[in-house]
């Protein structure tokens, strides 16, 4: 504190992770002075607390003495803080420094009213903010720190089985993560190739630094999108709109410094920050992520509003120095050649296969099990009743659930110029010294050096049955939830929810119908339907097995399922992407038609393509589309045999591959389309939004069923049928009620308007007289 000016510098922990800062004031030449201030001399006020203030923090969280160079002047002026491209502005007359980062001109004043506010700059938040802006809404993205936008807090990878499907669908709606991955990957591979293309999983190891740079560049250059640093402590609530359900309506947010920002819609993407706690061994410290403070005030607000709050946990592995690993004795995995991009508009990825980095495979052993079992009393995270991820468990959970087994540990690079290795499959929350001991028991890691220990995170989530398929909450109008706040785990699940929440927040502002993806249209629909009807008591992750119609919901056709809807119904898809999808659709239709029109006898096909296992005993002629179904045959081989009509379909790699996939699934898709139509008929039966299930008298329902329907508030008969505990008999009774209500309403609509009829009768009588 400088006693001459009365200015108190209050520095949040996020900025104390930097090495040095320069505080500048345009001084009067005669009064300029430079003052070196030790960070330990700065006092903490209210919420701005430094980890160094707590001796109980482990060593890796404590901060060294940081020195600040402060240039002070006596003239009242604006001063700026600059570090790593971040600018902060505040008046010398104020007692507190409020941190902010704006897109565009840093000196421009922040607007106090937006169409949409998105809280959180993680994978759900960035997709939601960008989607709302693409839809034409003036959007504000609020985040604790601008420099953590696009940060990959856990694993340095995207995609996988089921998750890769979500990424393709996000991309089909012009989302960001797939394009950014194509610009940032260091190892691209398609998983599950032993099975059919419907369940292939696109996956990539990602350069953390490069992904974050590219995402920040995209976000900070998105039209209509403003980014500001700040912590949200409360919501501004007003009277509800009478035509919608909900006890109140959100109209803005209150920041930690007491300032307010108003908006028509608000999207919450708080990740693990709601009352987040980091756990290592027996030590527990409030944090939403390593080095970031949790969100406490917002959690209290949501609880007071009546939201049902649960508790989940997750974890992350330690980080290991690359040079300390003996890779020569480990199994090496190389990337695919050619590499398949995630985005439909990427011709190829940014890096050649030969320049990509390999991954390596090792395994745990009985010594690892022994260390884990002998030290369970030193691990509070594993003793907690809070549920962790079933499909990405900690090493402690795997040892307890599957004793006497060897578990895979994938050693994954964190970037092209990073000296860190991420041991996938070794998530652990033991004390740091025991983690180091355990690591050195593993093959190839005997001399490994641990740079950062693994840790667990426990956090609040809200029961997702409290949101609609548009991700708007039942309790508070115009408030949307996306990401881990809904009980999911994974970057891809968060991104998928983010793009839907952003689109619908924008549509809500424009008073347009919501954009809903059904489970017959995409994995996004499966994800949201599972959450809103079934709920979850453990971190939810996507698998292909969750989708009933996975033969139709393939990674290759996500554009034909969603891009046209996104362009025509919402306006979130660019003209370039729409034209690309239109060209692909027409090319596929034309190509399939040509392939059906080419017919030869089986013996002639065998002569033309001897590699194919075609039986020459068949008397009926074979279409080229039928020949393409054989495993040995692709479009290139087929075009060599019949060049004239087919040569043009192999100039585009993606088109040739999609024609092959369409041929493979031609016969089974017909039957699946019939099943989809039946489900869509059920989904078309809308339930009235204002139904009070607890007091409804015209339908026979048990009290248990009434409670479940009242809590989940399904929008269709189909959604109601998927709620656990809602019996088939209850569905039949509900169906009868809906149809009877619709018939009554239709009959009323057909009757002439009584008032108008009487008025016209009176006029006729007057004329007669």
N, C-alpha and C positions, 0 to 999 in steps of 0.2 A: 504494500500500500504506500502510495506517495502522499504524504500529509499535505503538501502544497496544493495538489489538485483534488484530493479527496476521492481518488479513483481506486476501487478495490478490484483486483484481478482475481476472478474465481474460475478455476480451470477444471473442466470435467476430466474424468479418468481417460476418456477416449483420446484426448489430445496429449496427455502425459506420456503416451507411448511414443511420441515423436522425440527426436534427439534435441532439437533446438528451435527456437522461434524468434522472430523479430517483430516487436510491437513498435509501430511507427506512428508518430503524429506530425503533421506538417508544422514544424516549430517556427517561432520567430527567431531569426538568426541570433539575436542577442540573448535569448533565453534557452536555447537548445542545450540539453544535457543527456548523457548516456548513463544508465544505471544498470549494473549487473545484479540480478535478483536470484537467489538460490530458491529452488522450488519448495524446499522445506520451510521457507519463510512465509509461503503463501498459506493463508488460513482457509479452511473448508467451511462453506456455508450451506445450510439446508441440504439440497439434494446433491450438490457437487462434492462428492467424497472421493478421495484418492485411495486406491488399494494400499498404498504405503502407510496410510494412517492406521491400518489394522495389522498389528504384529503377528496375528494368527494366520495371515496369508502365507502360503508356501513360498519358497524362494523364487520360483519361476514367475510368480505373480507380482512380487515386490519390485518397485521401480527404483532405479539408481538415482542419484542426485542429478537433477536436470537443471541447467542454468539458462536463464532467460536474459536476453539483451533488450532492455526497455528504453526506448527513446521518448522522452517526455517533453512537452512544451506547455506553456501557460495559456496559449490561445485556445478558446473552445473550438473544437473541430471534430471531424469524423476520423477515427483511427482504424487501421486495418491490420489483421493478422494474416500472414501468408505463410503457408507451408504445404509442400506437395500439391500445389495447384488449388489449395482451399483459400477462400477469402471470407473474412468475417467483418461485419461492420457494426459499430455501436457508438452511441454518443458519449462524450466525456462527462456529460451532466448526469448520466445514469450511474447507479451504484453497482449494477451487475452487467457483466459481459454476456450477451445472448448470442449463441453461436448460430450462424445461418449460412446456407450455401444456395445461391440462386442460379438457375440456368439463365444464360444470357448475360446482361450487364449486371455486375456485382453491386454496382452503386444504385441500381434501380430499387425503389421501395417495393416491399412485398404487398401484393393485393390481399385484402382481408376477406374476399369472397370468391369462391371457386364453384364450379359445377360438381366436381368430384374430388374428395380428399382420400388418398391412399396412405395408410399408416404402416410403415415397414418397408425397407429396401431390399428384402431378400428375394428369393425366386418367385414367390407368389406376388409380392409387392411390385416388382419391376414389370411383370407381365400384366398385372391389373392396371397399373398406371399407364403403360404404353397402350393397352387395349382401349381404355377410356378415352385417351387422347386421339387415337386413330378413329374413334367413333365421333369425334368432333366436340368433345367436352373439354372445357378448360380444367385442367387437372393439376393438383398439388400432391407431390410425393414427399411425405415427412419421414425422415430417417434419423437415427441417432448420429450417424456419421456418413457423410457422402463418400468417403474413401472406402467404405465397406460395401457399397452397392455392387451386387454381383459376386460377393465373396462366397466361396464354396467352403462352408464351415466344417464339413465332415470329409467325405470321400472325394478324391479328385477325378470323378468320372460321371458320365451321364448315360442314360439308357439302360438297356437290359431287356430281359423277357417281360413283356407287359409294359414296362416303363418306356421302352422304345416306341411302342404303339402310341402312348400318350404324347410323346414328343412330336411324332408325325402329325397328330391331330392338332396340337398347339400350333404347329407350323402351318397347317392348312388354314387356320384362322389368322394367319399373318403374325403369330407370336414370335418372340425373340430368341428363345433358348436354342432352337435347332440351328438357326443361322449363325449364332455366336459360337456354337460348338464346332461348326464347319470351319470357322476361322481360328480355332484355339486348340484343337485336339493334337495329341502327340502319339496316339495309338488307336486306330479304328478297327473294329471287328464285329462281325455279325454272329450272334450266339444262336444256338439251337438249330443249326443248319441240317442236322441229321433228320429233322422233322420237316413238315411242309412249310411253305413260305408264309402261311397264315400265322404261324407262331414264331417266326424268326425274330430275334431281338437285336436291333441296332444298338451298339454300345461303343463308347469312346473314352479313353483316358484323356483328361483335359489338363492343359497348362493353367494352373490356378491364376497366375499373374496375368497371363494373356487373356483369359476369359474375363477377368475383372476389368481389365483395361478396355476390352471391346464392348462389354456391357455398359460400362460407364459412358463411353463415347456414344453409344446408341441412345441411352436414356437422356443424356445431357443435350442431345441434338434433336430430340423428338419435338415436333411442333405442338403447341398448346400444352406442353408439360413443363411445370416448374418444380424444382427440387429445393427443399429447405431442410437444414439440420435442425432438429428439435425433438424433445421428448413429449409425448402426449400424456397428460395426467387425467383428463376427464373428457366427457362428451357433453355437448350442448343439446338439450332436449326440449322439444316444444309439443304443442297439442297434436294429436294424431289426425291424419286425413280420414274423414268419416267413411269414405268408400273402400278403405282398406282395413285389414285386421292389424292389431297391434295396440299396445297400451300408450305409446308415445311415438314421436318422430325425431330422428337425429337431424340437427341442423348445423353442426360444426363441432370443433374440438377446442379444448383448453390446453395450452402448452405449459411446460414446467415453469416458465417465467411469468405465468399469469396472463399472457396475451391470448387472444382468441382468433380463430379463423373459421369463417362460416362456409358452408357448402350445402348443396342439394342432396348429395349422397356421400356416404363414408364407407370405405372398405378397410377392414381390420385384417392385417396379415402379420401378426405379432410373433410368429415362429415359436421359439422356446423362451421368449422373454417374459411371459406372464408369470410373475412370481418365480422366475427361474432360479435354480440353485445348482451350482457346480459341485461335484463330489469326487474326491480323491482319497481313497482309504476311508478313514474316519473323519476327515475334514470336510466341512460343508461351507460354501461361501455363496452369498447372493450374486448371481450373474446370469444373464441370458445366453452368453457365449463367452469364451475366454477373453477377458479384457473389457467386456461390455456390461453395464449395469442392467438389472432386470426392470420390468415395468410393474410397479406395485399399485400405483393409484388407479390405473386403468383396470387392473384385475378387480379391485374393490368396487369400482363403478359397475362393472358387468355383473358382479355377484349381487349387488344391491338391487339391480334392475330385475332380478329374478331368474337369471340364466343358471341352468344346472351346470356346475363346474366339476370337472374330474381332474385327475392327476396322472400324468404319464412320465416315462423316463426313456432316455436314449443314451448313447455313449459314442465315443470315438477312440480309435487306437492311438498308441504313441507314434511319434515320428522318429525315423532312424536316419543316421548319416549314411549317405550312399557309399562313400569311400570305405566304410567300415564293414561292408557286406562282401562275403565271398560268393559272387554270382557264378563262378566257374563250376561249382558242384550242384547247381540248381537247374530245374527244368525251365527252359526258355520258351516263351510264347511270342511269336512274331505277329505283326498286324496283317490284315487282309490285303491282297493285291489283286484287283484294284480296291481302293477304299470306297465304301458306299457312304455318301453324305446323308445327313439327317434331313436337310431341307429340300423341298420340292424344287426350289428355284436355284439350288446350288448344282452346277454342272459337275463339280468335283470339290474335294476338300483342299485346304490351303497348302498342305504338305505332301510330298511324294512318299509312297510306302517305304522306300529304301532309306528315307531320312527320319522315319518315325522311330520311337523308342520301344524296346521290348519290355515285357513283363516277365516275372519269374515266379515259379511255384515252389513252395516248401510246405512242410507239415509240422504240426505239434507232435509231442511224444509223451510217454508216461511221466517224464520229469516235470513237464508243464502241468499235468494234472495234479501231481504231488504238491507243487508250490501253491496252486489254487486252493486245493482242499485243506491244506495245513494252515491257510491264512484267511479263511472265510470270516473269522472273528474280527479281522482288521478291515473289513469291507462293508461299510454301511449301505452302499448302493444295492448290493445283491440281497441284503436282508430286508430291504424295503418291500412293502406289499404293493407298491406302485407297479403297474404293468409296463414291461419293456417290449421292444419289437420282437415278435415271434420269429420272423424270417431273416433278421439280421442281429442275432443275439450276441451278448458279450461272451468272451471265452469262459468266464465263470459259469454262465448259464449253460453253455454247451457241455462243459465238463460235468455239471450236475445232472443234466438231462440225458446225456449220451456218454456214460462212463466207458472207459477202456476203448476209446476210439481215437483215431488220428484225424485231426481236423485240418482242412486246407488253409494255408496262409498265402495270399497273393501279394507279391512285392511290386507295388505300382509306383511309377515315377510321378512326381508332383509338377514337373515342368521341364522344358528344354534346358534351362540353365539353373535348375534347382538342385541342390545337393541333398534333398530330403527324399526319403522313400516312405510310402504309406503302406503299412502291412494290413491289407484288407482281410478281415476275419479274425483280427486280434484285438477287438474292442475290449478294454479292460479298465477297471477302476480301483485296482489294488494300490497301496502306497507306492510312491515313485521308485523307491529302492527295490521293492519286490518285482515291479514291472521290469526293471533292468535285469534282475536276476533271471526272470522267466524268459526274456528275449534271448539271452545268451545260451539257453538250453536248446534252442531250435537250430536245425541244420542250416548252415550258411550264415547264421547270425552269431556264431560263437564269440566273435570279437566286435559285435555291433555296438555302436555308441548311440544311446538314446538322447535325442535333442529336446524333445518335449514329451512329457508323460501323457498317457491316455486319461480321459476323465469322463464322468457321467454327468448328465444334465437331467434334472427333474423340473417339470413345468406344468402349469395349468392348461387344460383344454376345455372347450365347451361342447357339450353333447350335440353332435351334428343333427340330431333329430329335431333340433330347434330352428333349423333353417329350411327354406324351400328349395326346390330344384334350381332356382335362379341364384341361390346362395344368399338371398335376403332373409333376415331373421323374422321369426313369427312375432316376437315380443316388441321389437323396435323397428318401425318403418324406415326404409331407406338405409338401413345398416346392413352391410354385407360382411361375411366371414370367408376367408380363404387361407388354405395352407394348414400348418400344424395346429392352429387354433381349433380346427375341426377334427383333430385326432389322427391325421395322416402322418406318414413319414416319407421322406425322399424329396429330392429336388423336382422330379418330374410330376409327382402328384400335386405338389405345391404350385408349379407352373400351370398345370391344367386347371386347377381351381381359380388361379389368379386371372387367367384370360377370360373365364366365364364371369367372374365377379366384376371385372372391369367393364366388360360389355354391358352387363345388366345394370350396373350402377349408372352408366351413361344413358341407357334406355329409360331408366326410372326418371331421370331428370327430364327427358323428352316426353314422358308420359306415354311411352310406347309399350306394347306387350313384351314380356320377358323372352329372352333367347334361351331355350332349353334344349339340351341334347339328350335324347332318350337312350335307353340301353340298347335299342335296336340300331342306333345310328353311330355309336362310337364308344370307345373305352372311357372317354370323359363322362358319358352318360351312365355307364356302369359304375364308375367311381362315385359320382354324386348320388345316384339312386341308392347304392349300398349304404352310403353315409346317412342319407336323409330318411331312409326307411328302416334300416337295421341298426344304425348307430354303431359304435365301436367302444370296446373297453381295453383295447391295446392298439399301438400304432399301426394304422392300416397301410398296407402297400399293395400295389397292383400286380396281378398275375393274369396270364391269358386264361387260366382256368376259371376266373370269375365271370367271364363273358360267355353267355349261352350261344351267341351267334358269331363266334370268332372266325369262322370261315368267310363271313361277309365283312368283318371288321378287321381287315388286314392292314399292315403298314403301307402297302403299295397304293391302296385306293383311298386313303384318308382325304385327299384333295377332292375326289369326286363325291365324297359323302358330306363334307363340311365347307369347302371353299365357296361354293355357289350360294349356300345359305348365308355365309358370313358377308358375302358381297351384296346380295340382293336384300336381305332382311335387316342387316345391321349396319353395313358400311364400314366394317373393320378390316376389310381386305383390299389391298392395293389393286389398281388397274393392271399392273404388270403381272401380278400373281393370278388374277382372274383370267387374263388372256392366255397365260400359260396353261391353266387348268382346262380352259375351253378347248385349246388346241389339242391337249392330251386326250380329252374326252372324245372329240370328233375323230382323232386318229385311231383310237382304240376301237371305236364303233366301226369305222371303215375297215380296219385291219381284220377284225373278227368276221366281218361280212365277206371279205375276200377269202379268208382262210376256209370259211364254210362253203364257198362256191367252187373251190378246187377239189376235184374228186378223181382218184385213180384206183385201179385194182390193187389189192395188197401185194401181188407179185411185182407190179411196176414200182410201187413205193419201196419194196425191198431192194430192187435194182438201183433206184435213185439214191436211197440212203441205206447202204448195207450195214451201217453201225447200229441201226434200230432193230430191236427184237420183235419185228413184225411177223405174225404168223401168216404164211402164204396160203393156208388152207381156207381162209375166209373168202366166201364167194361175193359178199356184198362189197361195193366200192367204199373206200375210206376217204374222208375229207382231210384236208391238210390240217384242220383244227384237231382232228382225232390223232393224227400222226404226231403233232406237237405235244400231246400228252405223254408220250413215251419219255422216260427219264433221260435217255441218251440224246434226245433231239432238242435242239434249241432253234431260235429263229434264224441264226446265222447258217446253220446246217440246212434248214429248210429252204432258205433263200438261195443257197448254192444249188440245191436240187431243182428248184423252180424259180429261176432268177427274175424273169420278166415281171410277174405281178407282185413279188414279195421283196425285191431288192431295196425299195425305198423305206421299208419298215425296220431295217437294221442300221440305218444311219444314226438313229438316236438310241443309245444304250438303254435308257429307262423305258422307252416304248417297247423295245424288243423283249425286255424282261417282263414287262407287264402283260404283254400278249401271251407269253409262256404261262404265266400264273393264271390268267383268265381261262386258258385252255385246260389247265390242271383241274380247276374247280367248276368247270361248266356244268357237269351233271348234278353235283351235290348242291350247288347254289340254287338250282330251281326249287328243290324241296325246302331249303332253308328260307327262301323268300316267301314261301307259303306260310311257314311258321311265323315269320316276322309280321306278315299281314294280320295274322290272328292276334298277336300281341298288340299291334298298333290299334286294332279295334277296341281292345280293352282300355288302352291308354286314351282313346278318344272319348271315353265316358268320364267327363269331368265331374268332380264332386263340388258342390257349392262351397265357396270359401268361407261363408259366414255360418256354416253348420255348427251348432252347439251340441256336440255328441253326448255331453253329460246330461242334458235335459231333453233330448230328442225323443218324442213319444210315438211317432208314426212308424218306427222300425224296431224290431225285436233284436236287441243286442245285450249281451251280458255286461255287467259293470266293468269287468276286467278289459273287455274289448273296447268299451267306451273310453276308458282311461288311456289306452294305447293310441286310439285314433285321435283323442283330444291332444295328446302330447305331440304326436308326429304330424298331425294335420296333413294327410296325404292329399294330393291334388287330383288323383285319378283312381278309378277302381283298381287298375293294375298295380299302382303303388301301394294301395291299401292291402292287396292280397299278398304282398311281400313282407308285411310287418309281422315279425314273430309273435305268435299268440293270437292273431286274428284268424279265426277258424273259417273253413270253407262255407259253413252254414251262415256265419256272420256276413261273409262277402255276398252270398246269394240274397240275403235279406237287404243288404245295403244296395245291391244292384237293382232289386225290385223297387226300392224306395226312389232311387235316382231316376229310373225309367218312368215311374208313375208321376214324379214331380215334373219331368220333362214333358210328358203327355198333357198334364194339366196346363202347363205354361203355354204349350203350343195351341191348345184349345182356346185359352184366353186371348192369345194373340190373333186368332182367327175371328173372334167376335168383333162386331163394329164398336167403335168408341161410343159409349152410352151417351155422354154429354153432347157429343157432336150429333148423334142421331136425334136426340130430343130437340136440339136447337133447329135442325133442318125440318123436323116435323112441325114445329111451331111456325116457321116461316111459310110452309105450305098452307097451313090453316089460315094464316093472315092473308095470303094471296087469294084463297078461296072466298073469304069473307069480303 
